[in-house]
């Protein structure tokens, strides 16, 4: 086992998953303002530290993706945030892309930026305690999109990022997110997601990436959010597995799904069925942001001093996600 493979497995094994707490300050401001809390560095830290200090960090969370502001902050105890996370047994990680911008010559699509100066930034993040990184490529579905240009450009960026991350001694999370915005069917999502993921692995192999030392973070195969043709959770799980079995090389240790606009319960139910139907050797777990944090944020906003109530809510969500990652979740447990 390579060191990178050991780190990847530590993050995603034994029902553990990833807490995506890497919202940019702009996104976090929208989340906080939606629950009527001022978005200051102190408040952003206070909410995140409440989660990072929760009991479920030990049993359910294998890794935490941080934003640049957070990885440089200290907790209320004086401990650095990466050390607070490491002391719980989880692995600190860092978002390193600088956001999706208009793609030249296809301006209705996006290309993710952030490669300039990345090697130097990764050294700094490693010294701060990060042992994995994240980069997100985004793709829209329409009759014309994603275009070959967007598919190739984002795959190339994900591969170059992955090479630099592995060079620095960290595990890259490879996140090609095919957005659920639109009225497309799940079959169209399956077809287009498969093309996107296959192209990503073509580029990863070309760039000599150690595939045993990455984590793939894809979308599940869903209808577009405007589609009138709903499919069952069982069908979602089977189509998602079909996509991954046909697109992901066997060397990859695991897959951590993004929630991508699903509710907290939907994200658990679909992950649970994926694991019940999983006939691969891939670990199938979660890398959720809102689907882990939203209920806790609402509780916290009512009284930001009531740490215990917020942590109880987060612990329940993390436990449900962890059970889903083992195919042991149920609606009865959800409502206990």
C-alpha positions in Angstrom: 0.0 0.0 0.0 1.3 3.4 -0.9 1.1 6.2 1.7 -1.5 8.0 -0.5 -3.6 4.8 -0.6 -3.4 4.6 3.3 -4.6 8.2 3.6 -7.4 7.7 1.2 -8.6 4.5 3.0 -8.4 6.3 6.4 -10.7 9.0 5.1 -13.4 6.7 3.7 -13.2 3.3 5.5 -15.5 1.8 8.2 -18.6 3.8 7.2 -16.7 7.1 7.6 -17.2 9.9 5.1 -16.2 13.5 4.4 -17.6 16.7 5.9 -17.4 19.3 3.1 -17.0 22.5 5.1 -15.1 24.3 2.3 -17.8 26.9 1.4 -16.2 30.1 0.1 -16.8 33.2 2.2 -19.4 34.3 -0.4 -21.3 31.1 -0.2 -21.1 30.9 3.6 -22.4 34.5 3.8 -25.5 33.4 1.9 -26.0 30.4 4.2 -25.6 32.5 7.3 -27.7 35.4 6.1 -30.5 32.9 5.2 -30.7 32.0 8.9 -30.3 35.7 10.0 -26.7 35.4 11.3 -24.0 38.0 10.4 -21.3 36.5 8.3 -18.1 37.5 10.2 -14.9 35.5 10.4 -15.7 34.9 14.1 -19.2 33.5 13.3 -18.0 31.4 10.4 -15.4 29.9 12.7 -17.8 29.5 15.6 -20.3 27.4 13.6 -17.6 25.2 12.0 -15.7 24.7 15.3 -19.0 23.5 16.8 -19.2 20.8 14.2 -15.5 19.9 14.3 -15.8 19.4 18.1 -18.8 17.1 17.9 -18.7 13.5 19.2 -19.5 12.1 15.8 -16.2 13.3 14.4 -14.6 10.3 16.0 -16.9 7.6 14.6 -18.5 9.1 11.4 -16.2 11.7 9.8 -13.0 10.5 8.2 -12.0 13.8 6.6 -13.0 17.5 6.6 -12.5 19.8 3.6 -11.6 23.3 4.7 -11.6 26.7 3.0 -8.4 28.8 3.1 -9.8 31.1 5.8 -10.6 28.2 8.1 -7.4 26.2 7.8 -5.5 29.3 9.0 -7.7 29.9 12.0 -7.3 28.7 15.6 -10.1 27.2 17.7 -11.4 28.7 20.9 -9.0 26.4 22.9 -6.0 27.9 21.0 -5.5 24.7 19.0 -5.2 25.2 15.2 -8.3 24.0 13.3 -6.3 21.3 11.4 -5.0 20.0 14.8 -8.5 20.0 16.3 -9.7 17.9 13.3 -6.6 15.5 13.5 -7.1 15.0 17.2 -10.6 13.6 16.6 -9.0 11.0 14.2 -10.2 12.7 11.0 -7.9 14.0 8.3 -7.8 17.7 7.4 -8.2 18.6 3.8 -8.3 21.8 1.7 -10.2 23.2 -1.3 -7.6 24.5 -3.7 -9.5 25.6 -6.8 -10.3 29.3 -7.1 -13.7 28.8 -8.6 -15.5 28.2 -11.9 -15.3 30.9 -14.5 -16.8 31.3 -18.0 -15.1 28.9 -20.5 -13.6 30.9 -23.4 -15.3 29.9 -26.7 -18.2 28.3 -24.8 -19.2 31.0 -22.3 -22.4 29.3 -21.2 -20.1 26.6 -19.6 -17.5 26.8 -16.9 -13.8 26.0 -16.5 -12.3 25.8 -13.0 -9.3 27.9 -12.3 -6.5 27.8 -9.7 -3.5 26.0 -11.2 -1.3 29.1 -11.2 0.9 29.0 -8.1 -0.8 25.8 -6.9 2.5 23.9 -6.2 3.6 26.6 -3.7 0.1 26.8 -2.1 0.1 23.0 -1.6 3.4 23.2 0.3 1.9 25.8 2.6 -1.3 23.7 3.2 0.8 20.6 3.8 2.8 22.4 6.5 -0.5 23.6 8.0 -1.6 19.9 8.3 -3.7 19.2 5.2 -3.3 15.6 3.8 -5.9 15.8 1.0 -7.2 18.4 -1.4 -10.3 19.1 -3.5 -10.9 20.5 -6.9 -14.4 20.7 -8.5 -15.2 20.8 -12.2 -18.8 21.7 -13.1 -20.7 20.6 -16.2 -24.2 21.6 -17.3 -26.6 19.3 -19.1 -28.6 20.6 -22.1 -29.1 19.3 -25.6 -25.7 21.0 -26.6 -23.9 20.6 -23.3 -21.6 19.5 -21.8 -19.5 20.3 -25.0 -16.4 18.3 -25.8 -14.5 21.5 -25.1 -15.8 21.6 -21.5 -15.3 17.9 -21.0 -11.7 17.9 -22.2 -10.7 21.2 -20.5 -12.0 20.3 -17.1 -10.6 16.8 -17.3 -7.2 18.2 -18.1 -7.4 20.7 -15.2 -8.4 17.9 -12.8 -5.5 15.8 -13.9 -2.9 18.6 -13.6 -4.2 19.5 -10.2 -4.1 15.8 -9.1 -0.5 15.5 -10.3 0.6 18.5 -8.2 -1.4 17.3 -5.1 0.2 13.8 -5.2 3.6 15.3 -5.8 3.0 17.3 -2.5 2.2 14.1 -0.6 -1.6 14.6 -0.4 -4.6 12.7 -1.8 -6.6 14.5 -4.5 -10.3 14.4 -4.4 -11.4 14.4 -8.1 -14.8 16.1 -8.3 -16.4 16.2 -11.8 -19.9 17.4 -10.9 -22.6 17.1 -13.6 -25.2 19.5 -12.3 -28.8 18.4 -11.8 -30.2 21.8 -13.0 -32.5 21.2 -16.0 -35.4 19.0 -17.3 -33.2 16.1 -18.5 -34.0 12.5 -17.7 -31.9 10.2 -15.5 -30.9 8.3 -18.7 -29.4 11.5 -20.2 -27.6 12.2 -16.9 -26.2 8.6 -17.0 -25.0 9.0 -20.6 -23.4 12.4 -20.0 -21.9 11.7 -16.6 -20.3 8.5 -18.0 -18.6 10.5 -20.8 -17.3 13.1 -18.3 -15.9 10.5 -15.8 -14.3 8.4 -18.6 -12.5 11.5 -19.9 -11.3 12.4 -16.5 -9.7 9.0 -16.1 -8.1 9.2 -19.5 -6.4 12.4 -18.4 -5.5 11.1 -15.0 -3.8 8.1 -16.5 -2.0 10.3 -19.1 -0.7 12.4 -16.2 0.6 9.3 -14.4 -1.7 9.6 -11.4 -1.5 6.9 -8.8 -5.2 5.9 -9.0 -5.0 4.0 -5.7 -4.3 7.3 -4.0 -7.3 9.4 -5.2 -10.9 9.7 -4.1 -13.6 10.2 -6.8 -16.4 12.7 -5.8 -19.1 12.4 -8.5 -22.8 13.2 -8.7 -25.4 10.5 -8.4 -27.4 9.7 -11.5 -30.6 11.8 -11.0 -33.3 13.4 -13.1 -32.9 17.1 -13.7 -34.5 19.2 -11.0 -37.1 20.5 -13.5 -38.0 17.1 -15.0 -41.5 15.8 -14.6 -40.4 12.2 -15.0 -39.5 11.0 -11.5 -37.7 7.8 -10.9 -37.4 5.6 -7.8 -34.6 5.6 -5.4 -33.9 2.1 -6.4 -33.5 3.2 -10.0 -31.2 6.0 -8.9 -28.9 3.5 -7.1 -28.8 1.1 -10.0 -28.1 3.7 -12.7 -25.4 5.3 -10.5 -23.7 1.9 -10.0 -24.0 1.2 -13.8 -22.2 4.5 -14.5 -19.4 3.9 -12.1 -18.8 0.2 -13.0 -18.4 1.2 -16.6 -16.3 4.4 -16.1 -14.0 4.0 -13.0 -10.8 1.9 -13.0 -10.7 -0.8 -10.4 -7.5 0.7 -8.8 -9.6 3.6 -7.3 -10.2 2.8 -3.6 -13.4 4.6 -3.2 -16.1 7.0 -4.2 -17.5 9.8 -2.0 -20.7 11.2 -3.5 -21.7 14.8 -3.4 -25.3 15.5 -2.3 -25.9 18.0 -5.2 -29.1 19.6 -4.2 -30.7 16.5 -2.6 -32.3 16.9 0.8 -30.6 15.4 3.8 -32.9 12.4 3.8 -32.8 11.9 0.0 -29.0 11.9 0.1 -29.0 9.2 2.9 -31.7 7.1 1.2 -29.9 7.1 -2.2 -26.5 6.4 -0.6 -28.0 3.6 1.4 -29.5 1.8 -1.6 -26.3 2.3 -3.6 -24.5 0.4 -0.8 -27.2 -2.3 -0.6 -26.9 -2.9 -4.3 -23.1 -2.4 -4.5 -21.5 -5.4 -6.3 -18.1 -3.7 -6.8 -15.0 -3.4 -4.7 -15.3 0.3 -4.4 -16.0 1.9 -1.0 -19.2 4.0 -1.5 -19.5 6.9 1.0 -20.4 10.5 1.2 -18.7 13.9 0.9 -21.7 16.1 1.9 -21.9 19.8 2.7 -25.5 21.0 3.1 -26.8 17.4 3.6 -24.6 17.2 6.7 -24.9 20.8 8.0 -28.2 22.3 7.1 -30.3 21.1 10.1 -27.4 21.9 12.5 -27.1 25.4 11.0 -30.8 26.1 11.6 -30.5 25.0 15.2 -27.3 26.9 15.8 -28.8 30.1 14.3 -31.5 30.1 17.0 -28.8 30.4 19.8 -25.2 30.4 18.7 -24.1 29.8 22.3 -26.1 26.5 22.6 -23.3 24.3 21.4 -24.9 21.1 22.7 -28.1 21.4 20.7 -26.2 22.1 17.5 -23.9 19.2 18.1 -26.7 16.8 18.9 -28.3 17.7 15.5 -25.1 17.3 13.6 -24.3 14.0 15.4 -27.6 12.6 14.3 -27.0 13.6 10.6 -23.5 12.2 10.6 -24.7 9.0 12.1 -27.4 8.6 9.5 -24.9 9.3 6.7 -22.5 6.8 8.2 -25.2 4.1 8.4 -26.1 4.8 4.7 -22.4 4.4 3.8 -22.8 0.8 5.2 -26.2 0.1 3.8 -27.7 0.1 7.3 -29.8 3.3 7.2 -33.6 3.2 7.5 -36.4 5.8 7.8 -37.2 4.4 11.2 -33.7 5.2 12.5 -34.0 8.6 10.8 -37.0 9.5 12.9 -35.7 8.2 16.2 
